[in-house]
Amino acid sequence: MKAEVYADGAATRLEGPLLFLKRSVNVGLNEAVEVEDGQGNIRLGRVAAIDNESMTVEVLESTAGLGLEDTRVRFFGEPLTFDVGPELLGRIFDGVGRAIDDGPPVASDRTLRIDGLSINPAARDRPTDFIETGISTIDIMNSLVRGQKLPIFSGAGLPHDQLAIQIAHQAHLRKSGKRAASDDDEFAMVFVAIGVPYDSAERFRSAMEASGALEHTLLFLNLASDSSTQRLLCPRYALTAAEYLAFELGKHVLVLMTDMTNYCEALREVSASHGEVPSRKGFPGYMYSDLATLYERAGSIRGVSGSLTQLPILTMPSDDITHPIPDLTGYITEGQIVLDRELDRADIYPPVKVLPCLSRLMKDGTGEGFTHRDHPDLANQLYAAYARAVHVRVLASVVGREGLTETDRLFLDFGDSFETQFVHQQGMRTLEAGMELGWQLLRTLPPTELHRLNDRQIDEYIRQDQEAGDRK
């Protein structure tokens, strides 16, 4: 049994969420602590910095009413941990892993450190297999693969919260020849709201409960009113639970995190409180490695049946994709889905801007044996045709529609139809329905212009249907 270690009357000053103490005891970095005020109220914290004479404690709750003379700090002798167990799914937690759904305490069988365990690179398995989200611009054009980390780049005021809820409702494993039908029972969702307003948190909660998705979902809600230091820990608690579900229970876990910009803003705030030298736009120079400690927890491990897939959402400040937050995120992750303000103003939902989107691992989870043998070629042809349509729009703005060739006018019309029919969608659209719509749009173009399709595909999907339409 460990002896309890306390520091009484050691506090020297308090700045925001940071409590500075004289180093009167021997402690370790990131050690969990309890901060008790004169009224007996207890707050959770951790040791954030230490030197020979002082130490800094990050208090994870409000420091209002915390004095210096009567503050008592208890040291646990271990890092922050999270109690996990098979009954996690269906529960709702706050940003530091405390149940807030009025349910009974979680029956735990493991206690895990929230900073996670490093995955041996040699033990990592290449992400494979397809996760169907019901969003055609993702499923057809930028497919999500199990074990991948694929961020969504949004902007302030864009409907990324609505998109996150929709994906949480619709996402599921797609049966393939390599997986058993029982895989649907092994799919789980971890939904993480970081620094969101109270009304957004309630919307997430009520939407999950009303749809029944909460049964296979674990919900973490960190409010904008919570401490910035707590915001830094919320995704770590959530990913600890996700790792347990994936690598201990063998489930295929999809982690939706919104909004990572709030996380980075909290990181900047705490870094400034520590007096650290800022880097680009005031963010700490270690933000890249800090984000990597979150994103790199996604993946599959060889010999383990489960997988952990991440779909983080961030809002680009001023819609600037070169801002440090999306810029560094793009370096770590495997692609991006970009939402566009112009499409949103045109009432197109979801307003996915297809051309800058990318899924680097799409080829590993699509095609024969995963989705459909013609899926990759259809996606390539749709992308190429839409890229030409965007180019023709620029030309038409100069010479007018009348100055275009007949073929260019067909591509111009294709671009409009692609946005209003394919990108825009109401509710869920299956992969099969999305592919059929894609073939239907390509039939409006001359077969000689479809350079990404082979002769079999043109004969099967384009010419035969065009001839059938002509006979009618």
C-alpha positions as CSV (number, residue, x, y, z in Angstrom):
1,M,0.0,0.0,0.0
2,K,1.4,3.4,-1.1
3,A,1.7,6.2,1.4
4,E,-0.3,9.3,0.6
5,V,1.8,12.3,-0.3
6,Y,0.4,15.8,0.4
7,A,1.7,19.4,-0.1
8,D,0.1,21.8,2.4
9,G,0.5,25.6,2.1
10,A,3.0,25.2,-0.8
11,A,1.0,27.3,-3.3
12,T,2.7,30.5,-4.4
13,R,0.5,31.8,-7.1
14,L,-2.5,31.0,-9.3
15,E,-2.8,32.0,-13.0
16,G,-5.9,30.9,-14.8
17,P,-6.0,27.0,-14.7
18,L,-2.3,26.9,-13.5
19,L,-1.4,26.5,-9.8
20,F,2.3,27.1,-8.9
21,L,3.8,25.3,-5.9
22,K,7.1,25.2,-4.1
23,R,8.6,21.8,-4.7
24,S,8.3,20.3,-1.1
25,V,7.8,16.7,-2.3
26,N,9.4,14.4,-4.8
27,V,6.9,14.0,-7.7
28,G,7.0,13.1,-11.4
29,L,5.9,14.9,-14.5
30,N,2.2,14.3,-15.6
31,E,1.5,12.8,-12.2
32,A,-2.2,13.0,-11.2
33,V,-3.2,15.2,-8.3
34,E,-6.2,16.3,-6.3
35,V,-6.4,20.0,-5.3
36,E,-8.5,20.6,-2.2
37,D,-9.5,24.1,-1.1
38,G,-10.4,25.4,2.4
39,Q,-14.1,24.3,2.0
40,G,-13.1,20.7,1.2
41,N,-14.0,21.0,-2.5
42,I,-11.8,18.7,-4.6
43,R,-10.5,19.4,-8.1
44,L,-8.6,17.0,-10.4
45,G,-5.3,18.1,-11.8
46,R,-1.9,16.9,-13.1
47,V,1.7,18.0,-12.7
48,A,2.6,19.9,-15.9
49,A,6.1,21.2,-15.2
50,I,8.7,20.7,-12.5
51,D,12.2,22.0,-11.7
52,N,14.4,21.9,-8.6
53,E,12.5,24.6,-6.7
54,S,8.9,24.7,-8.1
55,M,6.2,22.8,-9.9
56,T,3.2,23.7,-11.9
57,V,-0.2,21.9,-11.6
58,E,-2.8,22.1,-14.3
59,V,-6.1,22.3,-12.6
60,L,-8.8,20.5,-14.7
61,E,-11.7,22.3,-13.3
62,S,-12.6,25.9,-12.4
63,T,-10.1,27.6,-10.0
64,A,-12.7,30.1,-8.7
65,G,-12.6,30.2,-4.9
66,L,-9.2,28.5,-4.7
67,G,-7.0,30.2,-2.2
68,L,-3.2,30.0,-1.6
69,E,-2.9,29.6,2.1
70,D,-5.5,26.9,2.6
71,T,-4.9,24.8,-0.6
72,R,-3.9,21.2,-0.1
73,V,-2.5,19.1,-3.0
74,R,-2.6,15.3,-2.9
75,F,-0.3,13.4,-5.2
76,F,-1.3,10.0,-6.6
77,G,2.1,8.8,-7.7
78,E,0.9,7.8,-11.1
79,P,-0.4,9.5,-14.3
80,L,-4.0,10.2,-15.0
81,T,-5.9,6.9,-15.7
82,F,-9.3,5.9,-17.0
83,D,-11.3,2.9,-15.8
84,V,-12.7,0.9,-18.8
85,G,-14.9,-2.1,-19.2
86,P,-17.2,-3.9,-21.6
87,E,-20.2,-1.8,-20.5
88,L,-18.8,1.5,-21.8
89,L,-21.0,1.7,-24.9
90,G,-24.2,3.7,-24.5
91,R,-22.7,5.9,-21.7
92,I,-22.0,9.6,-21.7
93,F,-18.9,11.2,-20.1
94,D,-17.5,14.6,-19.5
95,G,-14.1,15.7,-20.7
96,V,-12.2,13.9,-17.9
97,G,-14.0,10.6,-18.0
98,R,-16.7,11.1,-15.4
99,A,-20.2,9.7,-16.2
100,I,-22.8,12.5,-16.6
101,D,-25.8,10.4,-17.8
102,D,-27.2,9.6,-14.3
103,G,-26.4,6.0,-14.9
104,P,-24.6,3.6,-12.5
105,P,-20.8,3.6,-12.2
106,V,-19.1,1.8,-15.1
107,A,-18.1,-1.7,-14.2
108,S,-14.4,-1.7,-15.1
109,D,-12.0,-4.5,-15.6
110,R,-9.0,-2.4,-16.7
111,T,-7.4,0.9,-15.6
112,L,-5.5,2.4,-18.5
113,R,-3.2,5.5,-18.8
114,I,-4.8,8.2,-20.9
115,D,-1.7,8.9,-22.8
116,G,-2.0,5.6,-24.5
117,L,0.5,2.9,-25.4
118,S,2.8,3.3,-28.3
119,I,2.1,0.9,-31.2
120,N,5.2,-0.8,-32.5
121,P,5.5,0.4,-36.1
122,A,6.5,-3.2,-37.1
123,A,3.3,-4.5,-35.5
124,R,1.0,-2.1,-37.5
125,D,-1.1,-3.7,-40.1
126,R,-1.9,-1.7,-43.3
127,P,-5.4,-0.2,-43.1
128,T,-7.9,-2.1,-45.3
129,D,-11.6,-2.5,-45.8
130,F,-14.3,0.0,-46.4
131,I,-16.4,2.0,-43.9
132,E,-19.7,3.2,-45.4
133,T,-20.8,6.7,-44.2
134,G,-23.8,7.2,-46.4
135,I,-22.2,10.4,-47.8
136,S,-21.5,9.9,-51.6
137,T,-18.7,12.5,-51.7
138,I,-16.9,10.4,-49.1
139,D,-18.0,6.9,-50.0
140,I,-17.5,7.2,-53.8
141,M,-14.9,9.9,-54.2
142,N,-12.8,9.8,-50.9
143,S,-13.5,6.4,-49.3
144,L,-12.8,5.9,-45.6
145,V,-10.8,2.8,-44.7
146,R,-10.6,1.0,-41.4
147,G,-7.6,2.1,-39.5
148,Q,-7.3,5.4,-41.4
149,K,-7.3,9.0,-40.0
150,L,-9.2,11.2,-42.4
151,P,-9.9,14.8,-41.2
152,I,-12.7,17.1,-42.3
153,F,-11.7,20.7,-42.9
154,S,-14.6,23.0,-42.2
155,G,-15.1,26.7,-41.5
156,A,-17.0,28.8,-39.0
157,G,-20.8,28.6,-39.6
158,L,-20.6,25.6,-42.0
159,P,-22.7,22.5,-41.2
160,H,-20.0,20.3,-39.9
161,D,-21.9,19.5,-36.7
162,Q,-24.9,18.3,-38.7
163,L,-22.5,16.3,-40.9
164,A,-20.9,14.7,-37.8
165,I,-24.3,13.7,-36.4
166,Q,-25.3,12.3,-39.8
167,I,-22.2,10.2,-40.1
168,A,-22.6,9.0,-36.5
169,H,-26.1,7.8,-37.4
170,Q,-25.2,6.2,-40.8
171,A,-21.7,4.8,-40.6
172,H,-21.4,1.1,-40.6
173,L,-19.2,-1.7,-41.8
174,R,-19.7,-3.0,-45.3
175,K,-19.9,-6.8,-45.6
176,S,-17.3,-8.2,-48.0
177,G,-15.9,-11.5,-48.9
178,K,-13.1,-11.0,-46.4
179,R,-15.3,-10.4,-43.4
180,A,-18.1,-12.3,-41.7
181,A,-21.6,-10.9,-41.5
182,S,-21.3,-10.7,-37.7
183,D,-18.9,-7.8,-38.2
184,D,-21.9,-5.4,-37.9
185,D,-22.1,-6.4,-34.2
186,E,-18.5,-5.5,-33.8
187,F,-18.8,-1.9,-35.0
188,A,-18.7,0.9,-32.4
189,M,-18.6,4.7,-32.4
190,V,-16.8,7.1,-30.1
191,F,-18.1,10.7,-30.5
192,V,-16.0,13.4,-28.9
193,A,-17.2,17.0,-28.6
194,I,-14.4,19.4,-27.7
195,G,-15.1,22.9,-26.4
196,V,-18.6,23.1,-27.8
197,P,-21.4,25.3,-26.4
198,Y,-24.0,23.8,-24.1
199,D,-26.7,23.8,-26.8
200,S,-24.5,22.0,-29.3
201,A,-23.6,19.4,-26.6
202,E,-27.3,18.8,-25.9
203,R,-28.0,18.5,-29.6
204,F,-25.4,15.8,-30.0
205,R,-26.8,14.0,-26.9
206,S,-30.5,14.2,-28.0
207,A,-29.7,13.2,-31.6
208,M,-27.8,10.1,-30.5
209,E,-30.6,9.1,-28.0
210,A,-33.4,9.7,-30.5
211,S,-31.9,7.8,-33.3
212,G,-30.8,4.8,-31.2
213,A,-27.2,5.3,-32.3
214,L,-26.2,5.7,-28.6
215,E,-26.5,1.9,-28.1
216,H,-23.2,1.4,-30.0
217,T,-21.8,4.8,-29.2
218,L,-19.6,6.2,-26.5
219,L,-20.1,10.0,-26.0
220,F,-17.6,12.5,-24.5
221,L,-18.8,16.1,-24.0
222,N,-16.4,18.8,-23.1
223,L,-18.2,22.2,-22.9
224,A,-16.8,25.6,-23.9
225,S,-17.3,26.7,-20.2
226,D,-14.9,23.9,-19.0
227,S,-11.3,24.5,-18.2
228,S,-8.9,24.8,-21.2
229,T,-6.6,22.2,-19.5
230,Q,-9.6,19.8,-19.4
231,R,-10.0,20.4,-23.1
232,L,-6.5,19.0,-23.7
233,L,-7.4,15.8,-21.9
234,C,-10.9,15.1,-23.4
235,P,-9.6,13.4,-26.7
236,R,-7.1,11.4,-24.7
237,Y,-9.8,9.9,-22.4
238,A,-11.9,9.2,-25.5
239,L,-9.1,7.6,-27.4
240,T,-8.1,5.5,-24.4
241,A,-11.7,4.1,-24.4
242,A,-11.5,3.6,-28.2
243,E,-8.2,1.7,-27.9
244,Y,-9.8,-0.6,-25.3
245,L,-12.8,-1.3,-27.4
246,A,-10.7,-1.9,-30.5
247,F,-7.6,-3.7,-29.3
248,E,-9.0,-5.5,-26.2
249,L,-12.6,-6.3,-27.2
250,G,-11.9,-6.6,-31.0
251,K,-14.3,-4.0,-32.2
252,H,-14.0,-1.8,-35.2
253,V,-14.2,1.7,-33.7
254,L,-14.8,5.0,-35.6
255,V,-13.8,8.0,-33.5
256,L,-15.5,11.3,-34.5
257,M,-13.8,14.3,-32.9
258,T,-15.2,17.9,-33.2
259,D,-13.8,20.5,-33.0
260,M,-10.0,20.1,-33.0
261,T,-9.5,23.8,-33.5
262,N,-10.8,24.3,-30.0
263,Y,-8.2,21.8,-28.8
264,C,-5.4,23.7,-30.5
265,E,-6.7,27.0,-29.1
266,A,-6.6,25.5,-25.6
267,L,-3.1,24.3,-26.3
268,R,-2.0,27.8,-27.2
269,E,-3.7,29.2,-24.1
270,V,-2.0,26.8,-21.8
271,S,1.3,27.2,-23.5
272,A,1.2,31.0,-23.1
273,S,0.3,30.5,-19.4
274,H,3.5,28.4,-19.0
275,G,5.5,31.3,-20.6
276,E,6.7,29.2,-23.5
277,V,8.1,30.8,-26.6
278,P,5.4,30.9,-29.3
279,S,5.7,29.7,-32.9
280,R,3.5,30.4,-35.9
281,K,0.4,32.5,-35.0
282,G,1.2,32.1,-31.3
283,F,0.8,28.3,-31.3
284,P,3.5,26.3,-29.5
285,G,6.3,24.9,-31.6
286,Y,5.5,21.4,-30.4
287,M,1.9,21.5,-31.7
288,Y,2.8,19.1,-34.5
289,S,4.1,16.4,-32.1
290,D,1.2,17.0,-29.7
291,L,-1.4,16.5,-32.5
292,A,0.6,13.4,-33.6
293,T,0.1,11.8,-30.1
294,L,-3.6,11.9,-30.8
295,Y,-3.8,11.1,-34.5
296,E,-1.2,8.3,-34.5
297,R,-3.4,6.3,-32.0
298,A,-5.5,5.3,-35.1
299,G,-4.6,2.1,-36.9
300,S,-4.8,-1.7,-37.0
301,I,-2.4,-4.1,-35.3
302,R,-1.3,-7.3,-36.9
303,G,-3.0,-10.3,-35.2
304,V,-5.6,-8.2,-33.5
305,S,-9.1,-8.3,-34.9
306,G,-10.2,-4.7,-34.0
307,S,-9.3,-1.4,-35.6
308,L,-9.4,2.3,-34.7
309,T,-10.4,4.8,-37.4
310,Q,-10.4,8.6,-36.8
311,L,-12.6,11.2,-38.5
312,P,-11.5,14.5,-36.8
313,I,-13.3,17.7,-37.7
314,L,-11.6,21.2,-37.5
315,T,-12.7,24.7,-38.4
316,M,-10.1,26.6,-40.5
317,P,-9.7,30.1,-39.1
318,S,-10.7,32.6,-41.8
319,D,-11.2,29.5,-44.1
320,D,-7.4,29.5,-44.5
321,I,-6.2,25.9,-45.3
322,T,-2.6,27.1,-44.8
323,H,-3.3,28.0,-41.2
324,P,-1.1,26.0,-38.8
325,I,-4.0,23.8,-37.5
326,P,-5.1,22.4,-40.9
327,D,-1.6,22.5,-42.2
328,L,-0.1,20.4,-39.5
329,T,-3.1,18.1,-39.4
330,G,-2.7,17.4,-43.1
331,Y,0.9,16.4,-42.6
332,I,0.0,13.8,-40.0
333,T,-3.2,12.4,-41.4
334,E,-4.0,10.5,-44.6
335,G,-6.0,13.0,-46.7
336,Q,-8.7,15.5,-46.0
337,I,-12.4,16.3,-46.7
338,V,-12.9,20.0,-47.4
339,L,-16.2,21.9,-46.9
340,D,-16.8,24.9,-49.0
341,R,-18.6,28.2,-48.1
342,E,-19.7,28.9,-51.7
343,L,-21.5,25.5,-52.0
344,D,-23.1,26.1,-48.6
345,R,-24.4,29.5,-49.8
346,A,-25.9,27.7,-52.8
347,D,-27.9,25.4,-50.4
348,I,-25.8,22.4,-51.3
349,Y,-25.5,19.9,-48.4
350,P,-23.1,18.5,-47.5
351,P,-21.0,21.4,-49.1
352,V,-18.0,19.1,-49.9
353,K,-15.5,20.8,-52.2
354,V,-14.5,17.7,-54.2
355,L,-11.3,18.9,-56.0
356,P,-9.0,19.5,-52.9
357,C,-10.3,16.4,-51.2
358,L,-8.1,13.3,-50.9
359,S,-8.1,9.9,-49.3
360,R,-4.6,8.5,-49.6
361,L,-5.7,5.0,-48.5
362,M,-8.8,4.8,-50.7
363,K,-7.1,2.3,-53.0
364,D,-6.6,-0.2,-50.1
365,G,-10.3,-0.4,-49.2
366,T,-12.1,-0.1,-52.5
367,G,-12.5,-2.2,-55.7
368,E,-13.1,-5.9,-56.2
369,G,-13.5,-7.7,-52.9
370,F,-14.3,-4.6,-50.9
371,T,-16.9,-2.4,-52.7
372,H,-17.2,-2.9,-56.5
373,R,-14.7,-3.7,-59.1
374,D,-15.6,-0.5,-61.1
375,H,-15.7,1.8,-58.1
376,P,-12.2,3.2,-58.4
377,D,-12.5,4.0,-62.1
378,L,-15.9,5.6,-61.6
379,A,-14.4,7.9,-58.9
380,N,-11.5,8.8,-61.1
381,Q,-13.7,9.6,-64.0
382,L,-16.1,11.7,-62.0
383,Y,-13.2,13.7,-60.5
384,A,-11.7,14.3,-63.9
385,A,-15.0,15.3,-65.5
386,Y,-15.8,17.7,-62.6
387,A,-12.3,19.2,-62.8
388,R,-12.8,20.0,-66.5
389,A,-16.2,21.4,-65.7
390,V,-14.7,23.8,-63.2
391,H,-12.1,24.8,-65.8
392,V,-14.8,25.4,-68.3
393,R,-16.7,27.6,-65.8
394,V,-13.7,30.0,-65.7
395,L,-13.6,30.0,-69.5
396,A,-17.3,30.7,-69.7
397,S,-17.0,33.7,-67.4
398,V,-14.7,35.3,-70.0
399,V,-16.3,34.3,-73.4
400,G,-19.8,33.4,-72.2
401,R,-21.7,30.2,-72.7
402,E,-22.3,31.0,-76.4
403,G,-18.5,31.1,-77.0
404,L,-18.0,27.6,-75.8
405,T,-17.8,24.4,-77.9
406,E,-20.7,22.0,-77.8
407,T,-18.5,19.6,-75.7
408,D,-17.6,22.3,-73.3
409,R,-21.2,23.2,-72.8
410,L,-22.0,19.6,-71.9
411,F,-19.2,19.6,-69.3
412,L,-20.6,22.9,-68.0
413,D,-24.0,21.3,-67.5
414,F,-22.3,18.2,-66.0
415,G,-20.7,20.4,-63.3
416,D,-24.0,21.9,-62.3
417,S,-25.7,18.5,-62.2
418,F,-22.8,17.0,-60.3
419,E,-23.1,19.6,-57.5
420,T,-26.9,19.7,-57.3
421,Q,-27.5,15.9,-57.6
422,F,-24.4,14.1,-56.6
423,V,-22.8,16.3,-53.9
424,H,-26.1,17.5,-52.6
425,Q,-28.1,14.8,-50.9
426,Q,-31.0,14.4,-48.4
427,G,-30.5,11.6,-45.9
428,M,-28.4,8.5,-46.4
429,R,-27.4,7.3,-49.9
430,T,-26.0,3.8,-50.2
431,L,-22.9,3.0,-52.2
432,E,-24.9,1.3,-54.9
433,A,-27.3,4.3,-55.2
434,G,-24.3,6.7,-55.4
435,M,-22.6,4.7,-58.1
436,E,-25.7,4.5,-60.2
437,L,-26.1,8.2,-59.9
438,G,-22.5,8.7,-60.9
439,W,-23.0,6.5,-64.0
440,Q,-26.2,8.4,-64.8
441,L,-24.4,11.8,-64.8
442,L,-21.5,10.5,-66.9
443,R,-24.0,9.4,-69.6
444,T,-24.7,13.1,-70.3
445,L,-21.1,13.3,-71.7
446,P,-19.7,12.0,-75.0
447,P,-18.2,8.5,-74.5
448,T,-15.1,9.7,-76.3
449,E,-14.4,12.2,-73.5
450,L,-14.5,9.5,-70.8
451,H,-10.7,8.8,-70.8
452,R,-10.6,7.2,-67.3
453,L,-13.0,4.3,-68.3
454,N,-12.1,1.2,-70.2
455,D,-14.1,-0.1,-73.2
456,R,-16.0,-2.7,-71.1
457,Q,-17.1,0.0,-68.7
458,I,-18.2,2.3,-71.4
459,D,-20.1,-0.4,-73.2
460,E,-21.7,-1.7,-70.0
461,Y,-22.6,1.5,-68.2
462,I,-22.6,4.3,-70.9
463,R,-23.4,3.2,-74.4
464,Q,-26.0,0.5,-73.6
465,D,-28.0,2.8,-71.4
466,Q,-27.7,5.6,-73.9
467,E,-29.0,3.3,-76.7
468,A,-31.8,2.0,-74.4
469,G,-32.8,5.6,-73.7
470,D,-32.8,6.4,-77.5
471,R,-35.1,3.5,-78.2
472,K,-37.6,4.8,-75.6
